[in-house]
């Protein structure tokens, strides 16, 4: 009897990690987006069944069903450089690519990630069409636990599986809440970041910018299709490094002492939580402008950079709006979010971790995007800017998320999760972690 097939879409770091998830309970089939990822999977001793970039020229576009995508063309961070007819051809080839693989391998499950680019959304749609389990992992708030998303297009708490927790999960939740309450708390993914003025990241960015500019030129000459392009991203990194030498931020001390602080934590750009979980707020300049329109004369808007995106607010688009708005203040990434939360005020967020920390520690939080905590009692989910304006022009609600509700939520979230972590962290390639991820795949796919 042949083993069931698990199809792994190996993108980015997954091109190295997924080939390590061998199991006698399934046959792994690997698919890559780029030729470089294909070579990495093959270097690990695994066979690649298909590579979208390599196969692109020979793929026959499928007919695109009416209203096919759940999102829209602008949600993809890479393909906007192609015109509308080319985009439709690319979409048709994405559909053909996945349908051919499904017909050939008949997978029991596919393993990918939260939908972050269009070809992943097509994979999700075709998985549902074929009745194939689509497994996309997401970190639980408690470290070293993760869960499979019920809806890989959304992080909303609406889709969380929250079973009754046991004593161990409640103990883990209590410990976690105590950790978050600490003034110096930092999530694992913002620890050990390089400094703003470190030369190594600058030199790496300059080298990679040159590499991607060369690839763009070579692709144009050869007429070659490439899905991902990163020259804009590295150009941004280089530009803000030099701008940080001359441009200045505001400080906590410079905020008007009697003003109510409305705190908007800036998101890293580009990011799936912007393009997919907050699609109508993804233009953060427009979002900032609209929040400003909601304020009273007694309020100011404080925007702080994401810890992993130092210098973002030094970019021209953010500096232009700063020059035009007197109630707008910018803080650098190095300022701890708790320093801002110490000021009287409220938080407006799309999907930020700071919004979660603010809610857990008793602040008023308004959520515009789709994030795991958006259904917590005591938190205000906002559907549009008219609602936000009415909320900000009213006294803050006295309702808060109780500690008991937070502990219960975190405990249930942990009870619905698996031990392990399929995302980059120091123990990613540890034998225990790999075994945990394999177990989670088999359990969720019923293998």
PAVOMI-560470 format. One record per residue (C-alpha): residue number from 1; residue in three letters; x, z, y negated. Coordinates in steps of 0.5 Angstrom, whole numbers. Layout:
residues N
(NUM, ALA, (X, Z, Y)) ...
END
This chain:
residues 447
(1, UNK, (0, 0, 0)) (2, UNK, (3, -2, -7)) (3, UNK, (4, 3, -12)) (4, UNK, (-1, 3, -18)) (5, UNK, (3, 0, -24)) (6, UNK, (4, 3, -31)) (7, UNK, (6, -1, -37)) (8, UNK, (10, 1, -42)) (9, UNK, (11, -2, -49)) (10, UNK, (18, 0, -50)) (11, UNK, (19, 0, -58)) (12, UNK, (24, 3, -62)) (13, UNK, (27, 10, -59)) (14, UNK, (22, 8, -53)) (15, UNK, (27, 2, -51)) (16, UNK, (32, 8, -49)) (17, UNK, (27, 13, -46)) (18, UNK, (22, 10, -43)) (19, UNK, (26, 7, -37)) (20, UNK, (28, 14, -36)) (21, UNK, (21, 16, -33)) (22, UNK, (22, 13, -26)) (23, UNK, (17, 16, -21)) (24, UNK, (15, 15, -14)) (25, UNK, (8, 15, -16)) (26, UNK, (7, 9, -20)) (27, UNK, (11, 2, -21)) (28, UNK, (14, 2, -28)) (29, UNK, (13, -5, -32)) (30, UNK, (17, -5, -39)) (31, UNK, (15, -10, -44)) (32, UNK, (18, -10, -51)) (33, UNK, (17, -13, -58)) (34, UNK, (24, -15, -60)) (35, UNK, (30, -18, -56)) (36, UNK, (34, -13, -58)) (37, UNK, (29, -8, -55)) (38, UNK, (29, -12, -49)) (39, UNK, (37, -12, -48)) (40, UNK, (37, -4, -49)) (41, UNK, (32, -4, -43)) (42, UNK, (36, -8, -39)) (43, UNK, (42, -4, -40)) (44, UNK, (39, 2, -37)) (45, UNK, (38, -2, -31)) (46, UNK, (30, -4, -32)) (47, UNK, (27, -11, -31)) (48, UNK, (23, -13, -37)) (49, UNK, (17, -17, -36)) (50, UNK, (16, -20, -43)) (51, UNK, (18, -20, -50)) (52, UNK, (14, -22, -55)) (53, UNK, (19, -25, -60)) (54, UNK, (22, -29, -54)) (55, UNK, (16, -31, -51)) (56, UNK, (13, -33, -58)) (57, UNK, (14, -40, -59)) (58, UNK, (11, -42, -52)) (59, UNK, (5, -37, -52)) (60, UNK, (-2, -41, -53)) (61, UNK, (-6, -37, -58)) (62, UNK, (-12, -35, -55)) (63, UNK, (-19, -35, -59)) (64, UNK, (-20, -29, -64)) (65, UNK, (-27, -26, -63)) (66, UNK, (-31, -25, -69)) (67, UNK, (-29, -18, -72)) (68, UNK, (-24, -17, -67)) (69, UNK, (-19, -12, -71)) (70, UNK, (-22, -5, -72)) (71, UNK, (-17, -5, -78)) (72, UNK, (-15, -11, -82)) (73, UNK, (-9, -15, -84)) (74, UNK, (-6, -10, -89)) (75, UNK, (-6, -5, -84)) (76, UNK, (1, -8, -81)) (77, UNK, (7, -6, -85)) (78, UNK, (11, -13, -83)) (79, UNK, (7, -19, -82)) (80, UNK, (4, -19, -89)) (81, UNK, (10, -24, -91)) (82, UNK, (6, -30, -87)) (83, UNK, (0, -33, -90)) (84, UNK, (-7, -33, -87)) (85, UNK, (-7, -39, -82)) (86, UNK, (0, -36, -79)) (87, UNK, (-3, -29, -79)) (88, UNK, (-9, -32, -75)) (89, UNK, (-4, -36, -70)) (90, UNK, (0, -29, -69)) (91, UNK, (-6, -25, -68)) (92, UNK, (-8, -30, -63)) (93, UNK, (-1, -30, -59)) (94, UNK, (-2, -23, -59)) (95, UNK, (-8, -23, -55)) (96, UNK, (-6, -28, -51)) (97, UNK, (1, -24, -49)) (98, UNK, (-3, -18, -47)) (99, UNK, (-8, -22, -43)) (100, UNK, (-3, -25, -39)) (101, UNK, (1, -19, -38)) (102, UNK, (-6, -15, -36)) (103, UNK, (-8, -21, -31)) (104, UNK, (-1, -21, -28)) (105, UNK, (0, -14, -27)) (106, UNK, (-7, -11, -27)) (107, UNK, (-4, -4, -30)) (108, UNK, (-8, 2, -28)) (109, UNK, (-5, 5, -35)) (110, UNK, (-1, 3, -41)) (111, UNK, (4, 8, -45)) (112, UNK, (5, 6, -52)) (113, UNK, (4, 11, -58)) (114, UNK, (-1, 12, -64)) (115, UNK, (-3, 5, -67)) (116, UNK, (2, 4, -72)) (117, UNK, (3, -4, -72)) (118, UNK, (-2, -10, -71)) (119, UNK, (1, -12, -64)) (120, UNK, (-1, -4, -61)) (121, UNK, (-8, -5, -64)) (122, UNK, (-9, -11, -60)) (123, UNK, (-6, -8, -54)) (124, UNK, (-11, -2, -55)) (125, UNK, (-17, -7, -56)) (126, UNK, (-15, -11, -49)) (127, UNK, (-14, -5, -45)) (128, UNK, (-21, -2, -47)) (129, UNK, (-23, -9, -45)) (130, UNK, (-20, -9, -39)) (131, UNK, (-22, -2, -37)) (132, UNK, (-15, 0, -37)) (133, UNK, (-13, 7, -39)) (134, UNK, (-9, 7, -46)) (135, UNK, (-4, 13, -47)) (136, UNK, (-1, 15, -54)) (137, UNK, (2, 22, -54)) (138, UNK, (2, 26, -60)) (139, UNK, (5, 33, -62)) (140, UNK, (1, 39, -61)) (141, UNK, (2, 44, -67)) (142, UNK, (6, 49, -62)) (143, UNK, (13, 46, -61)) (144, UNK, (14, 43, -54)) (145, UNK, (7, 41, -52)) (146, UNK, (4, 34, -53)) (147, UNK, (-3, 31, -52)) (148, UNK, (-6, 24, -51)) (149, UNK, (-10, 21, -56)) (150, UNK, (-17, 20, -55)) (151, UNK, (-17, 15, -60)) (152, UNK, (-10, 12, -62)) (153, UNK, (-13, 9, -68)) (154, UNK, (-14, 16, -71)) (155, UNK, (-11, 23, -71)) (156, UNK, (-18, 26, -73)) (157, UNK, (-20, 33, -70)) (158, UNK, (-26, 29, -69)) (159, UNK, (-23, 26, -62)) (160, UNK, (-19, 33, -60)) (161, UNK, (-20, 35, -53)) (162, UNK, (-21, 43, -54)) (163, UNK, (-22, 47, -48)) (164, UNK, (-23, 54, -47)) (165, UNK, (-16, 57, -48)) (166, UNK, (-13, 63, -43)) (167, UNK, (-9, 69, -45)) (168, UNK, (-2, 65, -45)) (169, UNK, (-5, 59, -50)) (170, UNK, (-8, 65, -55)) (171, UNK, (-1, 68, -54)) (172, UNK, (2, 62, -56)) (173, UNK, (-3, 61, -62)) (174, UNK, (-1, 68, -65)) (175, UNK, (6, 67, -65)) (176, UNK, (5, 60, -68)) (177, UNK, (1, 63, -74)) (178, UNK, (6, 68, -75)) (179, UNK, (12, 63, -75)) (180, UNK, (8, 58, -80)) (181, UNK, (6, 64, -85)) (182, UNK, (14, 65, -86)) (183, UNK, (16, 63, -93)) (184, UNK, (21, 59, -90)) (185, UNK, (17, 55, -84)) (186, UNK, (19, 48, -83)) (187, UNK, (17, 43, -78)) (188, UNK, (22, 41, -72)) (189, UNK, (22, 34, -75)) (190, UNK, (25, 36, -82)) (191, UNK, (30, 41, -80)) (192, UNK, (37, 39, -80)) (193, UNK, (36, 33, -85)) (194, UNK, (42, 30, -89)) (195, UNK, (43, 32, -96)) (196, UNK, (41, 27, -102)) (197, UNK, (48, 25, -104)) (198, UNK, (51, 25, -97)) (199, UNK, (55, 18, -97)) (200, UNK, (54, 17, -90)) (201, UNK, (47, 15, -90)) (202, UNK, (48, 11, -96)) (203, UNK, (54, 7, -93)) (204, UNK, (49, 6, -87)) (205, UNK, (44, 3, -91)) (206, UNK, (48, -2, -95)) (207, UNK, (51, -4, -88)) (208, UNK, (44, -5, -85)) (209, UNK, (41, -8, -91)) (210, UNK, (46, -13, -91)) (211, UNK, (45, -14, -83)) (212, UNK, (37, -15, -84)) (213, UNK, (38, -20, -90)) (214, UNK, (43, -24, -86)) (215, UNK, (37, -24, -80)) (216, UNK, (32, -26, -85)) (217, UNK, (36, -32, -88)) (218, UNK, (38, -34, -80)) (219, UNK, (31, -34, -78)) (220, UNK, (29, -38, -84)) (221, UNK, (34, -43, -82)) (222, UNK, (32, -43, -75)) (223, UNK, (25, -43, -76)) (224, UNK, (25, -37, -71)) (225, UNK, (19, -32, -71)) (226, UNK, (21, -24, -72)) (227, UNK, (16, -19, -72)) (228, UNK, (19, -13, -76)) (229, UNK, (24, -14, -82)) (230, UNK, (27, -8, -85)) (231, UNK, (31, -11, -91)) (232, UNK, (26, -8, -96)) (233, UNK, (26, -1, -93)) (234, UNK, (34, -1, -93)) (235, UNK, (34, -4, -100)) (236, UNK, (29, 2, -102)) (237, UNK, (34, 7, -99)) (238, UNK, (40, 4, -103)) (239, UNK, (36, 4, -110)) (240, UNK, (34, 11, -110)) (241, UNK, (41, 14, -108)) (242, UNK, (44, 11, -114)) (243, UNK, (37, 13, -118)) (244, UNK, (38, 20, -116)) (245, UNK, (45, 20, -120)) (246, UNK, (41, 19, -127)) (247, UNK, (34, 20, -126)) (248, UNK, (31, 27, -127)) (249, UNK, (25, 31, -124)) (250, UNK, (21, 36, -126)) (251, UNK, (22, 43, -124)) (252, UNK, (17, 49, -122)) (253, UNK, (19, 53, -128)) (254, UNK, (17, 47, -133)) (255, UNK, (10, 47, -130)) (256, UNK, (5, 49, -135)) (257, UNK, (4, 57, -134)) (258, UNK, (-4, 57, -135)) (259, UNK, (-5, 51, -132)) (260, UNK, (-9, 50, -125)) (261, UNK, (-4, 46, -120)) (262, UNK, (-7, 41, -116)) (263, UNK, (-2, 39, -111)) (264, UNK, (-1, 32, -107)) (265, UNK, (4, 32, -102)) (266, UNK, (7, 25, -102)) (267, UNK, (7, 21, -96)) (268, UNK, (13, 17, -93)) (269, UNK, (12, 10, -94)) (270, UNK, (11, 6, -90)) (271, UNK, (7, 10, -85)) (272, UNK, (2, 10, -80)) (273, UNK, (-2, 16, -83)) (274, UNK, (-2, 12, -89)) (275, UNK, (-4, 5, -86)) (276, UNK, (-9, 7, -81)) (277, UNK, (-11, 14, -82)) (278, UNK, (-12, 13, -89)) (279, UNK, (-12, 6, -90)) (280, UNK, (-16, 6, -97)) (281, UNK, (-11, 11, -100)) (282, UNK, (-5, 8, -97)) (283, UNK, (-3, 5, -104)) (284, UNK, (-1, 12, -107)) (285, UNK, (0, 10, -114)) (286, UNK, (-7, 8, -114)) (287, UNK, (-9, 15, -110)) (288, UNK, (-5, 19, -115)) (289, UNK, (-8, 15, -121)) (290, UNK, (-15, 17, -118)) (291, UNK, (-14, 24, -117)) (292, UNK, (-11, 24, -124)) (293, UNK, (-18, 22, -126)) (294, UNK, (-22, 27, -123)) (295, UNK, (-18, 33, -126)) (296, UNK, (-20, 37, -132)) (297, UNK, (-16, 39, -138)) (298, UNK, (-14, 45, -135)) (299, UNK, (-11, 42, -129)) (300, UNK, (-5, 38, -127)) (301, UNK, (-3, 34, -122)) (302, UNK, (4, 36, -118)) (303, UNK, (7, 31, -113)) (304, UNK, (12, 33, -109)) (305, UNK, (17, 28, -104)) (306, UNK, (16, 28, -97)) (307, UNK, (23, 32, -94)) (308, UNK, (25, 26, -90)) (309, UNK, (24, 21, -96)) (310, UNK, (28, 24, -101)) (311, UNK, (28, 19, -108)) (312, UNK, (21, 16, -106)) (313, UNK, (19, 18, -113)) (314, UNK, (25, 15, -117)) (315, UNK, (22, 8, -115)) (316, UNK, (20, 4, -121)) (317, UNK, (12, 4, -119)) (318, UNK, (12, 12, -119)) (319, UNK, (16, 12, -125)) (320, UNK, (12, 7, -129)) (321, UNK, (5, 12, -128)) (322, UNK, (9, 18, -129)) (323, UNK, (11, 15, -136)) (324, UNK, (3, 14, -137)) (325, UNK, (0, 20, -135)) (326, UNK, (2, 27, -139)) (327, UNK, (-1, 31, -133)) (328, UNK, (3, 29, -128)) (329, UNK, (9, 33, -125)) (330, UNK, (14, 30, -120)) (331, UNK, (18, 35, -115)) (332, UNK, (24, 33, -111)) (333, UNK, (24, 33, -103)) (334, UNK, (29, 39, -103)) (335, UNK, (23, 44, -107)) (336, UNK, (20, 48, -101)) (337, UNK, (12, 46, -101)) (338, UNK, (11, 54, -101)) (339, UNK, (14, 54, -108)) (340, UNK, (9, 50, -110)) (341, UNK, (3, 53, -106)) (342, UNK, (5, 60, -109)) (343, UNK, (2, 57, -116)) (344, UNK, (-5, 58, -117)) (345, UNK, (-9, 52, -115)) (346, UNK, (-11, 47, -109)) (347, UNK, (-9, 42, -105)) (348, UNK, (-11, 35, -104)) (349, UNK, (-8, 31, -98)) (350, UNK, (-9, 25, -94)) (351, UNK, (-6, 28, -87)) (352, UNK, (0, 32, -89)) (353, UNK, (3, 38, -85)) (354, UNK, (3, 42, -92)) (355, UNK, (-4, 41, -92)) (356, UNK, (-5, 44, -85)) (357, UNK, (0, 50, -88)) (358, UNK, (-4, 51, -94)) (359, UNK, (-11, 51, -90)) (360, UNK, (-7, 56, -85)) (361, UNK, (-5, 61, -91)) (362, UNK, (-11, 61, -94)) (363, UNK, (-11, 56, -100)) (364, UNK, (-17, 51, -102)) (365, UNK, (-15, 44, -98)) (366, UNK, (-19, 37, -99)) (367, UNK, (-17, 32, -94)) (368, UNK, (-18, 25, -95)) (369, UNK, (-15, 22, -89)) (370, UNK, (-16, 23, -81)) (371, UNK, (-12, 29, -79)) (372, UNK, (-12, 34, -73)) (373, UNK, (-15, 39, -78)) (374, UNK, (-20, 36, -81)) (375, UNK, (-26, 39, -78)) (376, UNK, (-24, 46, -79)) (377, UNK, (-29, 50, -82)) (378, UNK, (-27, 52, -89)) (379, UNK, (-24, 46, -90)) (380, UNK, (-27, 41, -95)) (381, UNK, (-27, 34, -92)) (382, UNK, (-27, 29, -98)) (383, UNK, (-30, 22, -97)) (384, UNK, (-29, 19, -104)) (385, UNK, (-26, 20, -111)) (386, UNK, (-33, 22, -113)) (387, UNK, (-34, 28, -108)) (388, UNK, (-27, 30, -110)) (389, UNK, (-28, 30, -118)) (390, UNK, (-34, 34, -117)) (391, UNK, (-30, 39, -112)) (392, UNK, (-24, 39, -117)) (393, UNK, (-29, 40, -123)) (394, UNK, (-32, 46, -120)) (395, UNK, (-29, 53, -118)) (396, UNK, (-26, 53, -112)) (397, UNK, (-30, 55, -106)) (398, UNK, (-29, 62, -104)) (399, UNK, (-30, 60, -96)) (400, UNK, (-23, 60, -93)) (401, UNK, (-21, 58, -86)) (402, UNK, (-21, 65, -82)) (403, UNK, (-14, 67, -78)) (404, UNK, (-19, 68, -72)) (405, UNK, (-21, 61, -73)) (406, UNK, (-14, 58, -74)) (407, UNK, (-12, 62, -68)) (408, UNK, (-18, 60, -63)) (409, UNK, (-17, 52, -66)) (410, UNK, (-9, 53, -64)) (411, UNK, (-10, 56, -57)) (412, UNK, (-15, 51, -56)) (413, UNK, (-11, 45, -58)) (414, UNK, (-5, 48, -54)) (415, UNK, (-10, 49, -48)) (416, UNK, (-12, 41, -48)) (417, UNK, (-4, 39, -49)) (418, UNK, (1, 38, -44)) (419, UNK, (8, 42, -44)) (420, UNK, (14, 37, -46)) (421, UNK, (15, 32, -52)) (422, UNK, (16, 25, -51)) (423, UNK, (18, 24, -59)) (424, UNK, (25, 25, -61)) (425, UNK, (28, 32, -61)) (426, UNK, (34, 35, -58)) (427, UNK, (31, 36, -51)) (428, UNK, (28, 29, -50)) (429, UNK, (33, 27, -44)) (430, UNK, (33, 33, -41)) (431, UNK, (30, 33, -34)) (432, UNK, (25, 38, -35)) (433, UNK, (22, 34, -41)) (434, UNK, (22, 28, -37)) (435, UNK, (19, 31, -31)) (436, UNK, (13, 34, -36)) (437, UNK, (12, 27, -39)) (438, UNK, (12, 24, -32)) (439, UNK, (7, 29, -30)) (440, UNK, (2, 28, -36)) (441, UNK, (2, 20, -35)) (442, UNK, (0, 21, -28)) (443, UNK, (-5, 27, -29)) (444, UNK, (-8, 23, -35)) (445, UNK, (-8, 16, -31)) (446, UNK, (-11, 19, -25)) (447, UNK, (-5, 17, -21)) 
END
